[in-house]
Amino acid sequence: MNEDSEQHCPLSSEGRELVKMAHGGGGRATARLLDSLFRPAFDNPWLERQHDGAVLDMPGAMAFTTDSFVVRPLFFPGSDIGAMAVHGTVNDIAMCGAEPQYLSAGFILEEGLPLATLRRVVDSMAAAARETGVRIVTGDLKVVERGKADGLYINTAGVGRVVANHPIEPGQVRPGDRLLLSGDIGRHGIAVMAAREKLDLQSAIESDCASIAPPVMALLNEGIAIRCLRDLTRGGLASALVEVAETAGLAARIQEADIPVREDISAVCELLGLDPLHVANEGRFMAVVAPEDVDRAIDILRRHSVSEAAVDIGLFLEGSAGLVTAQSVIGGSRVVDMLSGEQLPRIC
């Protein structure tokens, strides 16, 4: 095969398969990449139509979200950018009280990225979509010059069918509502940082990256009076709490001793001067529920592996809007504020 034919068939050089600028040119190389990698992985009739978009049959109210993923490194203990792109988008839809159904996926690839790496990401993304019951029905592909994309970035959009019979949002929170946390916090941010900085930790810390849609759908299906839901990604539990309290025009009080933090996470945070309440998660959420539903909600959450350690950590009350205080074990309290600046960049 001569040099000219390789330019027209960038996938043909076994052992030297790299993303080339031609893959983003919209011609034969793009078509070969789509046909050999993306369509087989995301296999569904919408993609087989090879149209500019997907026509979806979605009666009634729907939730719509978008997200972008620029995590570095692309692979880290417990997950990778592909699975995280699916889980992160699915989780945002679930926080709206909706059942996730369809995703789009836009890929920005860096020239020189090994196709084996891209395939690994795409396969992981496809597996996560199958596990969560969503379909990736449309997408986009662009290639930029070497050094411009840190390997690859992924942009997603997602839609889902609203199943909640009332709005689930901060404005619905009332004084006395209880604050439930789905599990231990801080693992995702620490796992990504440890992989990036090659920290030699004594214990294996894996990201908590997962879909949180199943326990949320269970809460809704069993009639729990959910006021608000929020996944605890960038900014962690602290920023989510303050955001909700500010929007609701209420204060919040949490019991710090009730917040589950693994010993190894706590040790790393103490060593590096980080507050676990500010560290990002990718498979944790908080649910604000009516006080009469607390026990039943916790029982439902604990039936699911992703939320089996769910706990009641506090409540919302009348007070200065956005004022969140944490009660310590010895009875003192401190103000919990939103994260200032970027504690751990490029973690999602």
N, C-alpha and C positions, 0 to 999 in steps of 0.2 A: 504494500500500500504506500503510495507516494505522499509527499507532504501536503499536496493540494487536496487529496481525498480525505486525509485526516482532518483538515479544516472543516470539511463538510460532514464528517462523522466523528465528533469529539468523543463519543462513547466507545469507540472501537479499539483504542490503544490499551489493551489489557495490562494492568500494572502501572499505568501512567494516567489513570482516569482522574482528571481534575476539572473543576468548574472553569470554563473559559468564557470570555466576553461573548462569544457566539451563542452561548446558551441563553443569553438574555436578549438576543437580537430579534426574536419573533419569527425566525425562519426554520429551516430544517433541523438545526441543532436543538432549538427550543422544543420542537415537536417530538424529537427522539427522546429528550429528557422527560417530557410529560408522559409519553407513551410507555417508556421503560421503567419509570420510577414512581411518579406521583399517582397516575390513574390506577395502576395495579394495587398500590398500597391503600388508597382511599376508596377503593372499588364501590361504586354505586351508580344508579341510572342517571342521576343529574350530571355527573362528570362525563359519562359516556355520550351525552348529547353534544359535548364539545361546543357549547354556546358561550356567549359573553357573560351569562349569569344563570341563576337557577330560579325557576318559577316554583314557589312554595304554596301549598294549600294549607292555610292557617286561619281557620275561623276564630272569631272572638279576639279578646285582648291578647297582645303579645309583648314580651319584654325584649329589649334590644340593647346590646352592649358592644363595646370595642376595646381592644387592648393591644399592646405591643410588648415584645419580649426581646431583651438585649442582654440577657444574663451572661456573665463570664466567670468561669469557663462554661462551655456548652454542655458538658457532662459533669455531674457532681454526685456525691454519695446519695443514693435514694431516688434520683430522678435526672432529668435532662431538659433542655430547652423545648424539645418537642412535646413531651408529656405535660410539661408545665404550661405550654401554650393552650392545650386542651383543657386541663384542669382549671387554670386561672379564669378562662372565659366561661366555662360551665359554672364555676362557682359564683361569678358575678351575676349570671342569669338567675341562679337559685336564690341569691340574696334579694331578688325582686319578687319572690314568691311565685316563680315560674319554673316549669319543667323544661330543661334544656333540650333542644331538638336539632338545630342546624348551626353549622359554623362555616365561616370562610377562612381561608389561610393565604396570606400574602408573604412570599419569601423574598428577602433581599440577600443575595449570595455574593460572597467576595471571590473574585477571580483567584484561582489557585486552591480553593477549598477541595479537598479530596472527595470524590463522589461517594466513597465508602462512608465518610462522615455524614454526608447529606443523607444517604440511604438509612443510616442508623437513626438519625433524627426523625426522618419521615416514618420509618417503621414504628418507632416509639410513639409518635403522634397518632398513627393509625390504631395501634393497640389501645392507647388511652381512649380514643374515640369509641372503639368497640366496647370497651369496659363500661363507659359512661352512657352508652346508648345514643350518642349523637352522630350525625352524618356531616362530613366535610364536603359541601356541595358546590363550592366555587372557590376560585383563588386567583393568584397572580404570581408572576415570577420576574424578578429583575436581577441583573448582575452588575456589580460595580467594580472598579479597579482595585487591585491589590492594596491592602492597607486601609481600605475605606469602610469595612463592615465588621471587622473582628470575627471573621468566619461566616456567620450568618445571623440575620435578624428575622423575626417572624411577627407579622401583624395579623390579628384575628378580629372577626366580628361574630357575634352569636345572637341567635333569636330563640325564644322559647315561649311556650303557651302558658299564660298566667292561670294558675290554679287557685290562688288565694282569692277569697271572696270579699276581701277588703284591702285597702292600701297597706303595704308593709314599708314603712319609711320613718325617719326620725320624728316627723311631725305628729306621729300617732302615739309617741311615748307619753305616759302619764306618771305623776308622782306615785310612788309605791310599787311601780313595776320592777320586777326582778331581772337581774342580769345573769345569764347563763353563759358559761365558757365551755366549748366543746372538747377541750383537752389541753395537754401541756403545750407550752409556748416556747418559741425561740430557736427551734431546731433548724428550720430552713436557712435563716440568715447565717447561723454559725456554720452549717454544713458547707454552704457556698463559699464563705470566707476562708474556711480551713482548706478547701480544695484549691482556691485561687492562690493563697499565700503558702500552700504546702506546709501547713502547720502539723507538727508531729504530736498528735493528741493521743493520750493513753487509751481512750475509749473511742469506738466508732460512732460518729454522729452522722445520721442520715437525715435528709430533708423529710419533712412531713407532707410533701406534695401529694395531694390526693383530691378526688372529687368529694365535695361535701353535699352534693345534691340529694343523695338517698336519705340521710337523716332529716334534711329540711322538708323533703316531700312527705316523709312519715309524720312529722309534726303537723303539717297542713292537712294531711288526709285524716288524721285523728282529731281534728278540731281544736288544736291548741290555739289559744288567743295570742298570736304573735303580733307584737307591735312593730318590731324592727329587727332586721338582720344585717350583719356586717362581717365580711371576711377580713381577716387580720393580716394583710399583706404589708406593703411598705409603711413604716411608721409603727407597726405592731399594734398591740392591744391599747396602748396609751393613746395614740393618735386617733384610733377609731372611737374610743370612749369620748374623748373631748369633742370630736366632730359631731357625734350624735347628740351629746348634751348641749352643745351650742345651738344646734338646729332646733332641738326640742325646747329650748329656753329653760332648761332645768339644770340642777347639779346632780352629781353622782357620787356614791361612796362605795368603795370596794374593800374587801378584807384581803390584805396582801398574803396572809398565811394560807388562804384558800386557793390561791392561784397556783396551779401545778407547773413547776419548772424542774426538769430533770437535774440531778446533782452535777452531771458533767457539763450541762449548759450553764448552770449557775457558776460553776468554777471557772469556765472560760470567760464568761461575762465579767466576773470579779477580777480576773487577771488582766483583762483588756479595758476595764473601766466602762463596760457597757451595762445598760439597764435592760434586763430581759423583757420588760414591758414595751421597749422600743424596737426590739428585734423582729424582723419580718417572719411571717409564716406563710405557707402555701396550702395548708389543709386544715385550718382552724377558723372558727367563726364564733361570734357572740350572738346570742338571741335574747331579745328583750321580750318578756312574756308577762301576762297578767299574773298577779301574786297567787291567785287561786289555782293556777295551772302549773306551778313550779314542779311539784313532785311528779306529776304525770309526764311533764315534758322531759325531765331528767331520765325517767324510766325509759321513755321512747328513745332518747338519744343514746343511752347505754346499750341498746340492742344492736347498734351499728359499730363496727370495728373502728371507723374513723372518729367516732365520738364516744367511745366506751368509757372515757374518763371524764365525762361531762360533769360540771359542778356549778353550784350557785355561788357567785362571788360578790354579790352586792345588789344595790338598788339605785333607782333614780328618785330624787326628792326635790321639793321646793328649795330654791336657792339661786345664787348667781349663775347665770347661764354659762355653761361650759366649765364650771368649777368641779374638778374631779379630785377627790381625796382618797388616799389609801391608808387604812388603819393597820398599824403594825401589830406584831404579836404582843408587845409589851404595853400596848394601849396608846402609843403616840400616833400621829398622823403626818402625812406629807402630801403636798400638792402634786398631782400627776399632770404633767403638761405634754403637749404635742412635741414630737421630735423636732429639734431645731437644726436645720441643715440636713446634710446627707450622712447618716451614720455609717451605712454599709452600701456604697454605690454598686450598681449593676447586679442586683440580687434577683431580678425578675425580668 
